[in-house]
């Protein structure tokens, strides 16, 4: 039973990844909207998605694995890009 509960409820670390990359993604989307409103220059939300994917991947591969400053985990990467991925699926 404990194993099931542990699997369902994410660890604090995963929630931190989720919130950090979510805030970064939506801040970029909002910034791109402001730029479009004031300059008329359109920047796609896909750029924000790409930045979140690249930085989350960089954090896991370079910072955690290569520099050995943390524990690289696929779950951290997935938690980091989950909300951005769902947002982009919604906008298709």
mmCIF file as gemmi writes it, N, C-alpha and C atoms, coordinates in Angstrom:
data_model
loop_
_atom_site.group_PDB
_atom_site.id
_atom_site.type_symbol
_atom_site.label_atom_id
_atom_site.label_alt_id
_atom_site.label_comp_id
_atom_site.label_asym_id
_atom_site.label_entity_id
_atom_site.label_seq_id
_atom_site.pdbx_PDB_ins_code
_atom_site.Cartn_x
_atom_site.Cartn_y
_atom_site.Cartn_z
_atom_site.occupancy
_atom_site.B_iso_or_equiv
_atom_site.pdbx_formal_charge
_atom_site.auth_seq_id
_atom_site.auth_asym_id
_atom_site.pdbx_PDB_model_num
ATOM 1 N N . UNK Axp A 1 ? 0.816 -1.194 0 1 0 ? 1 A 1
ATOM 2 C CA . UNK Axp A 1 ? 0 0 0 1 0 ? 1 A 1
ATOM 3 C C . UNK Axp A 1 ? 0.861 1.26 0 1 0 ? 1 A 1
ATOM 4 N N . UNK Axp A 2 ? 1.939 1.246 0.808 1 0 ? 2 A 1
ATOM 5 C CA . UNK Axp A 2 ? 2.82 2.403 0.849 1 0 ? 2 A 1
ATOM 6 C C . UNK Axp A 2 ? 3.461 2.673 -0.505 1 0 ? 2 A 1
ATOM 7 N N . UNK Axp A 3 ? 3.77 1.598 -1.214 1 0 ? 3 A 1
ATOM 8 C CA . UNK Axp A 3 ? 4.382 1.744 -2.531 1 0 ? 3 A 1
ATOM 9 C C . UNK Axp A 3 ? 3.409 2.407 -3.503 1 0 ? 3 A 1
ATOM 10 N N . UNK Axp A 4 ? 2.141 2.042 -3.425 1 0 ? 4 A 1
ATOM 11 C CA . UNK Axp A 4 ? 1.12 2.64 -4.274 1 0 ? 4 A 1
ATOM 12 C C . UNK Axp A 4 ? 0.946 4.118 -3.952 1 0 ? 4 A 1
ATOM 13 N N . UNK Axp A 5 ? 0.88 4.458 -2.682 1 0 ? 5 A 1
ATOM 14 C CA . UNK Axp A 5 ? 0.737 5.86 -2.276 1 0 ? 5 A 1
ATOM 15 C C . UNK Axp A 5 ? 1.952 6.669 -2.712 1 0 ? 5 A 1
ATOM 16 N N . UNK Axp A 6 ? 3.128 6.1 -2.562 1 0 ? 6 A 1
ATOM 17 C CA . UNK Axp A 6 ? 4.35 6.786 -2.969 1 0 ? 6 A 1
ATOM 18 C C . UNK Axp A 6 ? 4.371 7.012 -4.481 1 0 ? 6 A 1
ATOM 19 N N . UNK Axp A 7 ? 3.807 6.076 -5.248 1 0 ? 7 A 1
ATOM 20 C CA . UNK Axp A 7 ? 3.762 6.199 -6.694 1 0 ? 7 A 1
ATOM 21 C C . UNK Axp A 7 ? 2.756 7.274 -7.12 1 0 ? 7 A 1
ATOM 22 N N . UNK Axp A 8 ? 1.634 7.39 -6.401 1 0 ? 8 A 1
ATOM 23 C CA . UNK Axp A 8 ? 0.576 8.334 -6.748 1 0 ? 8 A 1
ATOM 24 C C . UNK Axp A 8 ? 0.948 9.763 -6.346 1 0 ? 8 A 1
ATOM 25 N N . UNK Axp A 9 ? 1.462 9.953 -5.154 1 0 ? 9 A 1
ATOM 26 C CA . UNK Axp A 9 ? 1.799 11.292 -4.656 1 0 ? 9 A 1
ATOM 27 C C . UNK Axp A 9 ? 3.238 11.607 -5.034 1 0 ? 9 A 1
ATOM 28 N N . UNK Axp A 10 ? 3.451 12.66 -5.823 1 0 ? 10 A 1
ATOM 29 C CA . UNK Axp A 10 ? 4.81 12.972 -6.262 1 0 ? 10 A 1
ATOM 30 C C . UNK Axp A 10 ? 5.679 13.479 -5.11 1 0 ? 10 A 1
ATOM 31 N N . UNK Axp A 11 ? 6.965 13.235 -5.241 1 0 ? 11 A 1
ATOM 32 C CA . UNK Axp A 11 ? 7.916 13.701 -4.234 1 0 ? 11 A 1
ATOM 33 C C . UNK Axp A 11 ? 8.05 15.219 -4.306 1 0 ? 11 A 1
ATOM 34 N N . UNK Axp A 12 ? 8.53 15.806 -3.243 1 0 ? 12 A 1
ATOM 35 C CA . UNK Axp A 12 ? 8.705 17.259 -3.18 1 0 ? 12 A 1
ATOM 36 C C . UNK Axp A 12 ? 9.594 17.741 -4.321 1 0 ? 12 A 1
ATOM 37 N N . UNK Axp A 13 ? 10.627 16.975 -4.632 1 0 ? 13 A 1
ATOM 38 C CA . UNK Axp A 13 ? 11.546 17.322 -5.71 1 0 ? 13 A 1
ATOM 39 C C . UNK Axp A 13 ? 10.82 17.431 -7.048 1 0 ? 13 A 1
ATOM 40 N N . UNK Axp A 14 ? 9.934 16.498 -7.329 1 0 ? 14 A 1
ATOM 41 C CA . UNK Axp A 14 ? 9.189 16.518 -8.595 1 0 ? 14 A 1
ATOM 42 C C . UNK Axp A 14 ? 8.26 17.726 -8.654 1 0 ? 14 A 1
ATOM 43 N N . UNK Axp A 15 ? 7.65 18.069 -7.533 1 0 ? 15 A 1
ATOM 44 C CA . UNK Axp A 15 ? 6.785 19.246 -7.493 1 0 ? 15 A 1
ATOM 45 C C . UNK Axp A 15 ? 7.581 20.529 -7.725 1 0 ? 15 A 1
ATOM 46 N N . UNK Axp A 16 ? 8.797 20.575 -7.208 1 0 ? 16 A 1
ATOM 47 C CA . UNK Axp A 16 ? 9.64 21.746 -7.447 1 0 ? 16 A 1
ATOM 48 C C . UNK Axp A 16 ? 9.971 21.883 -8.931 1 0 ? 16 A 1
ATOM 49 N N . UNK Axp A 17 ? 10.297 20.784 -9.582 1 0 ? 17 A 1
ATOM 50 C CA . UNK Axp A 17 ? 10.557 20.822 -11.021 1 0 ? 17 A 1
ATOM 51 C C . UNK Axp A 17 ? 9.303 21.258 -11.769 1 0 ? 17 A 1
ATOM 52 N N . UNK Axp A 18 ? 8.171 20.707 -11.387 1 0 ? 18 A 1
ATOM 53 C CA . UNK Axp A 18 ? 6.904 21.032 -12.03 1 0 ? 18 A 1
ATOM 54 C C . UNK Axp A 18 ? 6.612 22.529 -11.931 1 0 ? 18 A 1
ATOM 55 N N . UNK Axp A 19 ? 6.707 23.087 -10.728 1 0 ? 19 A 1
ATOM 56 C CA . UNK Axp A 19 ? 6.379 24.495 -10.535 1 0 ? 19 A 1
ATOM 57 C C . UNK Axp A 19 ? 7.407 25.426 -11.165 1 0 ? 19 A 1
ATOM 58 N N . UNK Axp A 20 ? 8.682 25.11 -11.058 1 0 ? 20 A 1
ATOM 59 C CA . UNK Axp A 20 ? 9.714 25.967 -11.627 1 0 ? 20 A 1
ATOM 60 C C . UNK Axp A 20 ? 9.558 26.1 -13.135 1 0 ? 20 A 1
ATOM 61 N N . UNK Axp A 21 ? 9.459 24.981 -13.841 1 0 ? 21 A 1
ATOM 62 C CA . UNK Axp A 21 ? 9.364 25.037 -15.298 1 0 ? 21 A 1
ATOM 63 C C . UNK Axp A 21 ? 8.003 25.543 -15.743 1 0 ? 21 A 1
ATOM 64 N N . UNK Axp A 22 ? 6.953 25.327 -14.96 1 0 ? 22 A 1
ATOM 65 C CA . UNK Axp A 22 ? 5.633 25.865 -15.295 1 0 ? 22 A 1
ATOM 66 C C . UNK Axp A 22 ? 5.652 27.388 -15.241 1 0 ? 22 A 1
ATOM 67 N N . UNK Axp A 23 ? 6.234 27.927 -14.181 1 0 ? 23 A 1
ATOM 68 C CA . UNK Axp A 23 ? 6.331 29.388 -14.052 1 0 ? 23 A 1
ATOM 69 C C . UNK Axp A 23 ? 7.178 29.949 -15.185 1 0 ? 23 A 1
ATOM 70 N N . UNK Axp A 24 ? 8.287 29.315 -15.495 1 0 ? 24 A 1
ATOM 71 C CA . UNK Axp A 24 ? 9.15 29.784 -16.583 1 0 ? 24 A 1
ATOM 72 C C . UNK Axp A 24 ? 8.402 29.763 -17.915 1 0 ? 24 A 1
ATOM 73 N N . UNK Axp A 25 ? 7.675 28.698 -18.182 1 0 ? 25 A 1
ATOM 74 C CA . UNK Axp A 25 ? 6.936 28.577 -19.442 1 0 ? 25 A 1
ATOM 75 C C . UNK Axp A 25 ? 5.866 29.656 -19.565 1 0 ? 25 A 1
ATOM 76 N N . UNK Axp A 26 ? 5.033 29.793 -18.537 1 0 ? 26 A 1
ATOM 77 C CA . UNK Axp A 26 ? 3.945 30.759 -18.641 1 0 ? 26 A 1
ATOM 78 C C . UNK Axp A 26 ? 4.44 32.202 -18.591 1 0 ? 26 A 1
ATOM 79 N N . UNK Axp A 27 ? 5.566 32.445 -17.942 1 0 ? 27 A 1
ATOM 80 C CA . UNK Axp A 27 ? 6.164 33.786 -17.973 1 0 ? 27 A 1
ATOM 81 C C . UNK Axp A 27 ? 6.605 34.128 -19.396 1 0 ? 27 A 1
ATOM 82 N N . UNK Axp A 28 ? 7.204 33.165 -20.083 1 0 ? 28 A 1
ATOM 83 C CA . UNK Axp A 28 ? 7.613 33.409 -21.474 1 0 ? 28 A 1
ATOM 84 C C . UNK Axp A 28 ? 6.406 33.607 -22.389 1 0 ? 28 A 1
ATOM 85 N N . UNK Axp A 29 ? 5.369 32.801 -22.216 1 0 ? 29 A 1
ATOM 86 C CA . UNK Axp A 29 ? 4.162 32.949 -23.032 1 0 ? 29 A 1
ATOM 87 C C . UNK Axp A 29 ? 3.564 34.336 -22.817 1 0 ? 29 A 1
ATOM 88 N N . UNK Axp A 30 ? 3.499 34.777 -21.57 1 0 ? 30 A 1
ATOM 89 C CA . UNK Axp A 30 ? 2.965 36.098 -21.25 1 0 ? 30 A 1
ATOM 90 C C . UNK Axp A 30 ? 3.847 37.196 -21.843 1 0 ? 30 A 1
ATOM 91 N N . UNK Axp A 31 ? 5.16 37.043 -21.722 1 0 ? 31 A 1
ATOM 92 C CA . UNK Axp A 31 ? 6.088 38.022 -22.291 1 0 ? 31 A 1
ATOM 93 C C . UNK Axp A 31 ? 5.93 38.099 -23.803 1 0 ? 31 A 1
ATOM 94 N N . UNK Axp A 32 ? 5.785 36.957 -24.459 1 0 ? 32 A 1
ATOM 95 C CA . UNK Axp A 32 ? 5.6 36.945 -25.912 1 0 ? 32 A 1
ATOM 96 C C . UNK Axp A 32 ? 4.304 37.655 -26.299 1 0 ? 32 A 1
ATOM 97 N N . UNK Axp A 33 ? 3.258 37.497 -25.494 1 0 ? 33 A 1
ATOM 98 C CA . UNK Axp A 33 ? 1.996 38.199 -25.761 1 0 ? 33 A 1
ATOM 99 C C . UNK Axp A 33 ? 2.157 39.706 -25.608 1 0 ? 33 A 1
ATOM 100 N N . UNK Axp A 34 ? 2.909 40.134 -24.605 1 0 ? 34 A 1
ATOM 101 C CA . UNK Axp A 34 ? 3.159 41.563 -24.405 1 0 ? 34 A 1
ATOM 102 C C . UNK Axp A 34 ? 3.953 42.13 -25.581 1 0 ? 34 A 1
ATOM 103 N N . UNK Axp A 35 ? 4.966 41.402 -26.014 1 0 ? 35 A 1
ATOM 104 C CA . UNK Axp A 35 ? 5.765 41.848 -27.161 1 0 ? 35 A 1
ATOM 105 C C . UNK Axp A 35 ? 4.892 41.984 -28.397 1 0 ? 35 A 1
ATOM 106 N N . UNK Axp A 36 ? 4.01 41.023 -28.598 1 0 ? 36 A 1
ATOM 107 C CA . UNK Axp A 36 ? 3.116 41.09 -29.756 1 0 ? 36 A 1
ATOM 108 C C . UNK Axp A 36 ? 2.167 42.276 -29.66 1 0 ? 36 A 1
ATOM 109 N N . UNK Axp A 37 ? 1.65 42.538 -28.477 1 0 ? 37 A 1
ATOM 110 C CA . UNK Axp A 37 ? 0.695 43.627 -28.304 1 0 ? 37 A 1
ATOM 111 C C . UNK Axp A 37 ? 1.331 44.986 -28.592 1 0 ? 37 A 1
ATOM 112 N N . UNK Axp A 38 ? 2.552 45.175 -28.124 1 0 ? 38 A 1
ATOM 113 C CA . UNK Axp A 38 ? 3.168 46.498 -28.252 1 0 ? 38 A 1
ATOM 114 C C . UNK Axp A 38 ? 3.977 46.681 -29.538 1 0 ? 38 A 1
ATOM 115 N N . UNK Axp A 39 ? 4.466 45.607 -30.127 1 0 ? 39 A 1
ATOM 116 C CA . UNK Axp A 39 ? 5.285 45.754 -31.334 1 0 ? 39 A 1
ATOM 117 C C . UNK Axp A 39 ? 4.641 45.164 -32.574 1 0 ? 39 A 1
ATOM 118 N N . UNK Axp A 40 ? 3.661 44.299 -32.382 1 0 ? 40 A 1
ATOM 119 C CA . UNK Axp A 40 ? 3.043 43.621 -33.515 1 0 ? 40 A 1
ATOM 120 C C . UNK Axp A 40 ? 3.864 42.437 -34.005 1 0 ? 40 A 1
ATOM 121 N N . UNK Axp A 41 ? 4.986 42.161 -33.363 1 0 ? 41 A 1
ATOM 122 C CA . UNK Axp A 41 ? 5.86 41.047 -33.736 1 0 ? 41 A 1
ATOM 123 C C . UNK Axp A 41 ? 5.378 39.794 -33.026 1 0 ? 41 A 1
ATOM 124 N N . UNK Axp A 42 ? 5.008 38.783 -33.807 1 0 ? 42 A 1
ATOM 125 C CA . UNK Axp A 42 ? 4.459 37.547 -33.246 1 0 ? 42 A 1
ATOM 126 C C . UNK Axp A 42 ? 5.577 36.565 -32.933 1 0 ? 42 A 1
ATOM 127 N N . UNK Axp A 43 ? 5.607 36.058 -31.706 1 0 ? 43 A 1
ATOM 128 C CA . UNK Axp A 43 ? 6.522 35.001 -31.302 1 0 ? 43 A 1
ATOM 129 C C . UNK Axp A 43 ? 5.657 33.825 -30.847 1 0 ? 43 A 1
ATOM 130 N N . UNK Axp A 44 ? 5.836 32.71 -31.485 1 0 ? 44 A 1
ATOM 131 C CA . UNK Axp A 44 ? 5.021 31.532 -31.21 1 0 ? 44 A 1
ATOM 132 C C . UNK Axp A 44 ? 5.294 30.974 -29.817 1 0 ? 44 A 1
ATOM 133 N N . UNK Axp A 45 ? 4.264 30.387 -29.219 1 0 ? 45 A 1
ATOM 134 C CA . UNK Axp A 45 ? 4.415 29.714 -27.929 1 0 ? 45 A 1
ATOM 135 C C . UNK Axp A 45 ? 5.329 28.502 -28.039 1 0 ? 45 A 1
ATOM 136 N N . UNK Axp A 46 ? 5.528 28.019 -29.247 1 0 ? 46 A 1
ATOM 137 C CA . UNK Axp A 46 ? 6.422 26.877 -29.451 1 0 ? 46 A 1
ATOM 138 C C . UNK Axp A 46 ? 7.858 27.223 -29.059 1 0 ? 46 A 1
ATOM 139 N N . UNK Axp A 47 ? 8.239 28.489 -29.17 1 0 ? 47 A 1
ATOM 140 C CA . UNK Axp A 47 ? 9.578 28.892 -28.731 1 0 ? 47 A 1
ATOM 141 C C . UNK Axp A 47 ? 9.712 28.74 -27.216 1 0 ? 47 A 1
ATOM 142 N N . UNK Axp A 48 ? 8.685 29.134 -26.493 1 0 ? 48 A 1
ATOM 143 C CA . UNK Axp A 48 ? 8.699 28.966 -25.037 1 0 ? 48 A 1
ATOM 144 C C . UNK Axp A 48 ? 8.774 27.485 -24.684 1 0 ? 48 A 1
ATOM 145 N N . UNK Axp A 49 ? 8.035 26.669 -25.415 1 0 ? 49 A 1
ATOM 146 C CA . UNK Axp A 49 ? 8.066 25.227 -25.195 1 0 ? 49 A 1
ATOM 147 C C . UNK Axp A 49 ? 9.466 24.675 -25.456 1 0 ? 49 A 1
ATOM 148 N N . UNK Axp A 50 ? 10.093 25.12 -26.53 1 0 ? 50 A 1
ATOM 149 C CA . UNK Axp A 50 ? 11.449 24.682 -26.852 1 0 ? 50 A 1
ATOM 150 C C . UNK Axp A 50 ? 12.464 25.086 -25.797 1 0 ? 50 A 1
ATOM 151 N N . UNK Axp A 51 ? 12.328 26.298 -25.285 1 0 ? 51 A 1
ATOM 152 C CA . UNK Axp A 51 ? 13.241 26.766 -24.232 1 0 ? 51 A 1
ATOM 153 C C . UNK Axp A 51 ? 13.078 25.923 -22.972 1 0 ? 51 A 1
ATOM 154 N N . UNK Axp A 52 ? 11.85 25.615 -22.601 1 0 ? 52 A 1
ATOM 155 C CA . UNK Axp A 52 ? 11.605 24.798 -21.409 1 0 ? 52 A 1
ATOM 156 C C . UNK Axp A 52 ? 12.173 23.392 -21.602 1 0 ? 52 A 1
ATOM 157 N N . UNK Axp A 53 ? 11.956 22.8 -22.768 1 0 ? 53 A 1
ATOM 158 C CA . UNK Axp A 53 ? 12.497 21.465 -23.046 1 0 ? 53 A 1
ATOM 159 C C . UNK Axp A 53 ? 14.025 21.486 -22.968 1 0 ? 53 A 1
ATOM 160 N N . UNK Axp A 54 ? 14.643 22.458 -23.631 1 0 ? 54 A 1
ATOM 161 C CA . UNK Axp A 54 ? 16.113 22.521 -23.667 1 0 ? 54 A 1
ATOM 162 C C . UNK Axp A 54 ? 16.714 22.783 -22.294 1 0 ? 54 A 1
ATOM 163 N N . UNK Axp A 55 ? 16.143 23.692 -21.541 1 0 ? 55 A 1
ATOM 164 C CA . UNK Axp A 55 ? 16.719 24.001 -20.233 1 0 ? 55 A 1
ATOM 165 C C . UNK Axp A 55 ? 16.486 22.873 -19.227 1 0 ? 55 A 1
ATOM 166 N N . UNK Axp A 56 ? 15.333 22.222 -19.29 1 0 ? 56 A 1
ATOM 167 C CA . UNK Axp A 56 ? 15.091 21.083 -18.398 1 0 ? 56 A 1
ATOM 168 C C . UNK Axp A 56 ? 16.032 19.928 -18.75 1 0 ? 56 A 1
ATOM 169 N N . UNK Axp A 57 ? 16.235 19.708 -20.04 1 0 ? 57 A 1
ATOM 170 C CA . UNK Axp A 57 ? 17.159 18.665 -20.471 1 0 ? 57 A 1
ATOM 171 C C . UNK Axp A 57 ? 18.595 19.018 -20.07 1 0 ? 57 A 1
ATOM 172 N N . UNK Axp A 58 ? 18.987 20.278 -20.265 1 0 ? 58 A 1
ATOM 173 C CA . UNK Axp A 58 ? 20.325 20.732 -19.864 1 0 ? 58 A 1
ATOM 174 C C . UNK Axp A 58 ? 20.536 20.521 -18.368 1 0 ? 58 A 1
ATOM 175 N N . UNK Axp A 59 ? 19.528 20.844 -17.582 1 0 ? 59 A 1
ATOM 176 C CA . UNK Axp A 59 ? 19.653 20.706 -16.128 1 0 ? 59 A 1
ATOM 177 C C . UNK Axp A 59 ? 19.898 19.255 -15.746 1 0 ? 59 A 1
ATOM 178 N N . UNK Axp A 60 ? 19.168 18.347 -16.355 1 0 ? 60 A 1
ATOM 179 C CA . UNK Axp A 60 ? 19.327 16.935 -16.005 1 0 ? 60 A 1
ATOM 180 C C . UNK Axp A 60 ? 20.628 16.344 -16.539 1 0 ? 60 A 1
ATOM 181 N N . UNK Axp A 61 ? 20.963 16.653 -17.787 1 0 ? 61 A 1
ATOM 182 C CA . UNK Axp A 61 ? 22.141 16.044 -18.4 1 0 ? 61 A 1
ATOM 183 C C . UNK Axp A 61 ? 23.432 16.713 -17.94 1 0 ? 61 A 1
ATOM 184 N N . UNK Axp A 62 ? 23.512 18.02 -18.095 1 0 ? 62 A 1
ATOM 185 C CA . UNK Axp A 62 ? 24.774 18.7 -17.79 1 0 ? 62 A 1
ATOM 186 C C . UNK Axp A 62 ? 24.973 18.908 -16.293 1 0 ? 62 A 1
ATOM 187 N N . UNK Axp A 63 ? 24.003 19.546 -15.663 1 0 ? 63 A 1
ATOM 188 C CA . UNK Axp A 63 ? 24.153 19.907 -14.248 1 0 ? 63 A 1
ATOM 189 C C . UNK Axp A 63 ? 24.162 18.675 -13.345 1 0 ? 63 A 1
ATOM 190 N N . UNK Axp A 64 ? 23.186 17.808 -13.507 1 0 ? 64 A 1
ATOM 191 C CA . UNK Axp A 64 ? 23.057 16.651 -12.605 1 0 ? 64 A 1
ATOM 192 C C . UNK Axp A 64 ? 23.978 15.487 -12.979 1 0 ? 64 A 1
ATOM 193 N N . UNK Axp A 65 ? 24.045 15.152 -14.275 1 0 ? 65 A 1
ATOM 194 C CA . UNK Axp A 65 ? 24.8 13.97 -14.678 1 0 ? 65 A 1
ATOM 195 C C . UNK Axp A 65 ? 26.273 14.281 -14.926 1 0 ? 65 A 1
ATOM 196 N N . UNK Axp A 66 ? 26.551 15.252 -15.811 1 0 ? 66 A 1
ATOM 197 C CA . UNK Axp A 66 ? 27.937 15.531 -16.191 1 0 ? 66 A 1
ATOM 198 C C . UNK Axp A 66 ? 28.727 16.186 -15.057 1 0 ? 66 A 1
ATOM 199 N N . UNK Axp A 67 ? 28.167 17.201 -14.421 1 0 ? 67 A 1
ATOM 200 C CA . UNK Axp A 67 ? 28.867 17.901 -13.33 1 0 ? 67 A 1
ATOM 201 C C . UNK Axp A 67 ? 28.71 17.195 -11.985 1 0 ? 67 A 1
ATOM 202 N N . UNK Axp A 68 ? 27.841 16.207 -11.927 1 0 ? 68 A 1
ATOM 203 C CA . UNK Axp A 68 ? 27.585 15.422 -10.709 1 0 ? 68 A 1
ATOM 204 C C . UNK Axp A 68 ? 27.167 16.308 -9.526 1 0 ? 68 A 1
ATOM 205 N N . UNK Axp A 69 ? 26.326 17.305 -9.826 1 0 ? 69 A 1
ATOM 206 C CA . UNK Axp A 69 ? 25.828 18.203 -8.777 1 0 ? 69 A 1
ATOM 207 C C . UNK Axp A 69 ? 24.432 17.811 -8.316 1 0 ? 69 A 1
ATOM 208 N N . UNK Axp A 70 ? 23.929 16.717 -8.814 1 0 ? 70 A 1
ATOM 209 C CA . UNK Axp A 70 ? 22.602 16.253 -8.442 1 0 ? 70 A 1
ATOM 210 C C . UNK Axp A 70 ? 22.4 14.832 -8.939 1 0 ? 70 A 1
ATOM 211 N N . UNK Axp A 71 ? 21.172 14.382 -8.871 1 0 ? 71 A 1
ATOM 212 C CA . UNK Axp A 71 ? 20.83 13.04 -9.336 1 0 ? 71 A 1
ATOM 213 C C . UNK Axp A 71 ? 19.985 13.165 -10.597 1 0 ? 71 A 1
ATOM 214 N N . UNK Axp A 72 ? 20.522 12.768 -11.747 1 0 ? 72 A 1
ATOM 215 C CA . UNK Axp A 72 ? 19.723 12.876 -12.977 1 0 ? 72 A 1
ATOM 216 C C . UNK Axp A 72 ? 18.598 11.839 -12.994 1 0 ? 72 A 1
ATOM 217 N N . UNK Axp A 73 ? 17.399 12.299 -13.269 1 0 ? 73 A 1
ATOM 218 C CA . UNK Axp A 73 ? 16.243 11.403 -13.319 1 0 ? 73 A 1
ATOM 219 C C . UNK Axp A 73 ? 15.338 11.803 -14.474 1 0 ? 73 A 1
ATOM 220 N N . UNK Axp A 74 ? 14.847 10.819 -15.176 1 0 ? 74 A 1
ATOM 221 C CA . UNK Axp A 74 ? 13.89 11.067 -16.248 1 0 ? 74 A 1
ATOM 222 C C . UNK Axp A 74 ? 12.607 11.645 -15.663 1 0 ? 74 A 1
ATOM 223 N N . UNK Axp A 75 ? 12.226 11.195 -14.471 1 0 ? 75 A 1
ATOM 224 C CA . UNK Axp A 75 ? 11.01 11.699 -13.83 1 0 ? 75 A 1
ATOM 225 C C . UNK Axp A 75 ? 11.095 13.206 -13.578 1 0 ? 75 A 1
ATOM 226 N N . UNK Axp A 76 ? 12.283 13.712 -13.238 1 0 ? 76 A 1
ATOM 227 C CA . UNK Axp A 76 ? 12.449 15.15 -13.042 1 0 ? 76 A 1
ATOM 228 C C . UNK Axp A 76 ? 12.198 15.898 -14.349 1 0 ? 76 A 1
ATOM 229 N N . UNK Axp A 77 ? 12.731 15.37 -15.43 1 0 ? 77 A 1
ATOM 230 C CA . UNK Axp A 77 ? 12.534 15.993 -16.741 1 0 ? 77 A 1
ATOM 231 C C . UNK Axp A 77 ? 11.057 15.983 -17.126 1 0 ? 77 A 1
ATOM 232 N N . UNK Axp A 78 ? 10.414 14.845 -16.946 1 0 ? 78 A 1
ATOM 233 C CA . UNK Axp A 78 ? 8.99 14.729 -17.287 1 0 ? 78 A 1
ATOM 234 C C . UNK Axp A 78 ? 8.153 15.675 -16.43 1 0 ? 78 A 1
ATOM 235 N N . UNK Axp A 79 ? 8.458 15.744 -15.148 1 0 ? 79 A 1
ATOM 236 C CA . UNK Axp A 79 ? 7.727 16.656 -14.257 1 0 ? 79 A 1
ATOM 237 C C . UNK Axp A 79 ? 7.937 18.101 -14.683 1 0 ? 79 A 1
ATOM 238 N N . UNK Axp A 80 ? 9.127 18.407 -15.158 1 0 ? 80 A 1
ATOM 239 C CA . UNK Axp A 80 ? 9.432 19.774 -15.565 1 0 ? 80 A 1
ATOM 240 C C . UNK Axp A 80 ? 8.708 20.219 -16.815 1 0 ? 80 A 1
ATOM 241 N N . UNK Axp A 81 ? 8.534 19.334 -17.765 1 0 ? 81 A 1
ATOM 242 C CA . UNK Axp A 81 ? 7.936 19.735 -19.038 1 0 ? 81 A 1
ATOM 243 C C . UNK Axp A 81 ? 6.469 19.334 -19.172 1 0 ? 81 A 1
ATOM 244 N N . UNK Axp A 82 ? 5.895 18.705 -18.168 1 0 ? 82 A 1
ATOM 245 C CA . UNK Axp A 82 ? 4.529 18.178 -18.272 1 0 ? 82 A 1
ATOM 246 C C . UNK Axp A 82 ? 3.497 19.26 -18.566 1 0 ? 82 A 1
ATOM 247 N N . UNK Axp A 83 ? 3.503 20.334 -17.811 1 0 ? 83 A 1
ATOM 248 C CA . UNK Axp A 83 ? 2.464 21.353 -17.999 1 0 ? 83 A 1
ATOM 249 C C . UNK Axp A 83 ? 2.642 22.084 -19.327 1 0 ? 83 A 1
ATOM 250 N N . UNK Axp A 84 ? 3.886 22.313 -19.731 1 0 ? 84 A 1
ATOM 251 C CA . UNK Axp A 84 ? 4.131 22.953 -21.024 1 0 ? 84 A 1
ATOM 252 C C . UNK Axp A 84 ? 3.639 22.046 -22.162 1 0 ? 84 A 1
ATOM 253 N N . UNK Axp A 85 ? 3.905 20.746 -22.024 1 0 ? 85 A 1
ATOM 254 C CA . UNK Axp A 85 ? 3.462 19.784 -23.027 1 0 ? 85 A 1
ATOM 255 C C . UNK Axp A 85 ? 1.94 19.761 -23.12 1 0 ? 85 A 1
ATOM 256 N N . UNK Axp A 86 ? 1.272 19.72 -21.985 1 0 ? 86 A 1
ATOM 257 C CA . UNK Axp A 86 ? -0.203 19.699 -22.002 1 0 ? 86 A 1
ATOM 258 C C . UNK Axp A 86 ? -0.787 20.99 -22.579 1 0 ? 86 A 1
ATOM 259 N N . UNK Axp A 87 ? -0.157 22.111 -22.269 1 0 ? 87 A 1
ATOM 260 C CA . UNK Axp A 87 ? -0.606 23.393 -22.825 1 0 ? 87 A 1
ATOM 261 C C . UNK Axp A 87 ? -0.457 23.394 -24.347 1 0 ? 87 A 1
ATOM 262 N N . UNK Axp A 88 ? 0.659 22.904 -24.83 1 0 ? 88 A 1
ATOM 263 C CA . UNK Axp A 88 ? 0.881 22.911 -26.28 1 0 ? 88 A 1
ATOM 264 C C . UNK Axp A 88 ? -0.063 21.931 -26.99 1 0 ? 88 A 1
ATOM 265 N N . UNK Axp A 89 ? -0.369 20.812 -26.365 1 0 ? 89 A 1
ATOM 266 C CA . UNK Axp A 89 ? -1.348 19.88 -26.938 1 0 ? 89 A 1
ATOM 267 C C . UNK Axp A 89 ? -2.716 20.555 -27.012 1 0 ? 89 A 1
ATOM 268 N N . UNK Axp A 90 ? -3.059 21.308 -25.987 1 0 ? 90 A 1
ATOM 269 C CA . UNK Axp A 90 ? -4.341 21.998 -25.947 1 0 ? 90 A 1
ATOM 270 C C . UNK Axp A 90 ? -4.465 23.036 -27.066 1 0 ? 90 A 1
ATOM 271 N N . UNK Axp A 91 ? -3.351 23.664 -27.424 1 0 ? 91 A 1
ATOM 272 C CA . UNK Axp A 91 ? -3.404 24.734 -28.423 1 0 ? 91 A 1
ATOM 273 C C . UNK Axp A 91 ? -3.361 24.24 -29.868 1 0 ? 91 A 1
ATOM 274 N N . UNK Axp A 92 ? -3.165 22.938 -30.065 1 0 ? 92 A 1
ATOM 275 C CA . UNK Axp A 92 ? -3.121 22.42 -31.437 1 0 ? 92 A 1
ATOM 276 C C . UNK Axp A 92 ? -4.46 22.523 -32.119 1 0 ? 92 A 1
